[in-house]
Amino acid sequence: MDKQIENAMNKLINTEIWSSNLYLAMQVFFERNGFPVLSSWLQLQSRGNMERVHAIMHLLYHQGGTTDIAPQEGHMPEWRNSTEALNRLVEQEQNVQRDVKSFLFAVHYLDKDLYTSIRHLYDDRPYIGNILLELMHILAEESQRRLPE
């Protein structure tokens, strides 16, 4: 397996693991703050991330590569309010989308089969991510807007 592809796949695996952990921390935060629907959605996101981790690891092994899972350093952030947590969620969604696009761009010309397999794992993610990003931006802006006194 090409080392560049193996490194890129490992970066994607670690991005997904970090995101999964962040989504779990956010799930707890929003559950505690009375947002059960958002909390449930975050739990589903976390599960989806780990499903992709397993699928990418499977592809990596079958291509002759090895998995390099980085240690999770530090602790999960604590948010002062829902707006701060939503802003972090938007930022994380953007980071994941950027990493996936970078990976797909890099591997597109090197390994068409792998490109197709990984792209298939993310087919619905950008759509969901874009809708979420738009909603989170609207909510964050609305909560920061001050009405005239």
Secondary structure, 3 states (H helix, E strand, C coil): CCHHHHHHHHHHHHHHHHHHHHHHHHHHHHHHCCCHHHHHHHHHHHHHHHHHHHHHHHHHHHCCCCCCCCCCCCCCCCCCCHHHHHHHHHHHHHHHHHHHHHHHHHHHCCCHHHHHHHHHHCCCHHHHHHHHHHHHHHHHHHHHCCCCC
